[in-house]
């Protein structure tokens, strides 16, 4: 995962990759210190797929 930015200028738009990454961070922070339950593992897997698709889309745009 990307490092958490400490400051993001207001004029920059947030990419879908950044949004997906932040969703993963929020999800995992809420469950810090314990193992994920089966339903949570399924949701984490879904979030990773969203992040991967967003990241691939950004790579394709750059190519």
Buried (B, 14 or more C-beta within 10 A) or exposed (E): EEEEEEEEEEEEEEBBBBEBBBBBBEBBEEEEEEEBEEEBEEBBEEBEEBBEEBBEEBEEEEE
